Amino acid sequence: MENKWFLSMIRDEFKGGKINLEKTHRLLEKLDIPCNYTHVKSIFKDNDRLKQGRITIEEFRSIYRIIAHREEIVEIFNTYSGNQKFLFEKNLLEFLKQEQYALDMRKNIAFEIIQKYEPIEEVKKAHQMSFEGFTRYMGSPECLVFKTDCTEVYQDMNHPLNDYFISSSHNTYLISDQLLGPSDIWGYVSALVKGCRCLEIDCWDGSQNEPVVYHGYTLTSKLLFKTVIQAIHKYAFIASDYPVVLSLENHCSPSQQEVMADILQSVFGDTLLSDMLDDFPDKLPSPEALKFKVLVRNKKIGSLRETRERKGSDKHGQVEEYEEIDQEVDEEIKESKALAVLEDDSEKESETISAAGLPLFKRRRTTKVKVAMALSDLVIYTKAEKFRSFQHSRLYQQFNETNSIGETEARKLSKLKAHEFILHTMKFITRIYPKATRADSSNFNPQEFWNIGCQMVALNFQTPGLPMDLQNGKFLDNGSSGYILKPQFLRDSKTPFSPNKTPRYSNPVTLTIRLISGIQLPPSNHSSSNKADTLVILETFGVPNDQMKQQTRVIKKNAFSPKWNETFTFIIHVPELALMRFVVENQGLIAGNEFLGQYTLPVLCMNKGYRRVPLFSKMGESLEPAALFIYVWYIR
């Protein structure tokens, strides 16, 4: 029956006798066998016996079996198939129960799977599943390691904003380095498409009264503020319905701030939150209450009540001035130890000079901050306020005031005053941003700041690597909405949590992963065929006690179907904060290992059973059909 089905699917392609490589690749895809062209090319070459670049139907059958009939899947199928030809519904149900830990065991679940994945009509009508059908099921989204439930918004979205981790970017307009690279609208578009909910916009006076966006006093190119806002408006809610925060680093004169206010109101319209919600006069609203809303984060004059009283009045020309230390700039200057600092007493400014003599920063440490009332009144629940100390915040900080803290200061505070830091982030939205010496747009490890409850851990989204892998992996959760409810112990002030101490309030997880095989892994860039000396690194990230790394042995010259069958166990003390990262590498002797692909996800979003781990490139692009095949089991 299988042969009859197979021949009926491919016979027409061989009317001319033989087919070439391109037709072979297309025919495999027609048979629902996803395949990497490089691997198909290599296998085609091995099976083209006459070396004419064309193969017979029998040679194609051999290629099909090499790619589709993976030994590890055959073994599972034969275990549950009584006659080793077909799975009956009861066999499939037993597999789902015993191996996949299926929670949905309704009576017709096996029937539904057969109807969805079985390609042979006669087998489907008999309520059975062939090996072809089982292969398609095992390669489907239903057998991914990432839980289907976590692909939807499943968390309670009615907590106040400060109870959530919020996907945040730093200098979002940059797509390269911090000094010379281009500013580009694509920075905002790509961040929003990835589910980012807090965007940074550096605003400066431009010509003809048009505010511009760029990294001030550098050679990065400039964008019109209006163009940036129009792009954000277009893409704001493509990936998520939940609120977007525009974090303005505002260096504009009052007159151009008024232009900014006009642009924000005219482009966003009712989407822009320009008044407090009636139900939230003295506490932060929830993501649910702010669905499809854009919030402005900036300096603000006066209270929310005063803002409401001014509503409808003509605010143009009204300006308030107050003196403040520019915290971000001050920290940038202090951290730029590799650069020379010159003091100009007459201007009371600090100018940081690069080795090449280019001015990188030229801003006052103590500045007269002038805020146009028209812009100030658009700041509601996300007022930017300088962080002074935890004690000061405890005594004076208002519920709608947020802080920005540089990574260096935040790291010191997290080590010296972790519990106070956690109590602070329970009440106030706290944004962490990279230090100024990261001129190459490199990133810090965001995990250390998630561990203490910081809501907005802002990264350079344009820079690939471990930090962005962790960022992307963490925010896969809760439907990639950009908002993740913090664990209870980071929301309850009575819980004495500290990431630096062995906790007693969380239920540890013993996680066991059997790494079985690789599926069409990306070949090495140094190989002329489809070869690589493959190994896999399994890493966990979380509180310090949960930082672990384990590694498989190396499988030589096999990127197509390496088999490890190695088992790894991780004891995870705080699973609510833990991430698991799979990294596939090609072993290198001189230049170090070559990165081939990775996948990161929250530990509590891992499915049990036989699962497929999809792989992504360094730039975050899917490498389908490249994957790892694993078996997951854990107890809590």
Secondary structure, DSSP 8 states (H G I E B T S, - for coil): -HHHHHHHHHGGGGTTS-B-HHHHHHHHHHTT----HHHHHHHHHHH-TT-SS-B-HHHHHHHHHHHH--HHHHHHHHHH-SSSSEEEHHHHHHHHHHTS--S---TTHHHHHHHHH---HHHHHTTEEEHHHHHHHHTSGGGBSB-GGGGS--S---S-GGGEEE-EESSTTBSS-SSSS-B-HHHHHHHHHTT--EEEEEEE--GGG--EES-TTSS---EEHHHHHHHHHHHTTSS-SS-EEEEEEE---HHHHHHHHHHHHHHHGGGB--S--TT-SSS---TTTTTT-EEEEB---S-HHHHHHHTTS--TT-EEEEEEE-HHHHHHHHH-TTSEEEEETTTTEEEEE-TTS-EEEEEESEEEEEEEHHHHTT--S-EE-----HHHHHHH--TTEEEEEEHHHHHHHHHHSHHHHHHHHHHS-EEEE--TT-TT-----THHHHTTT-SEEEE-TT--SHHHHHHHHHTTHHHH-SEEE--GGGT-TTS---TTS--SSS--EEEEEEEEEEES----TT-SSS---EEEEEEEESSGGG-EEEE---BTT-SSS-EEEEEEEEEES-GGG-EEEEEEEE--SSS--EEEEEEEEEGGGB--EEEEEEEE-TTS-EEEEEEEEEEEEEE-
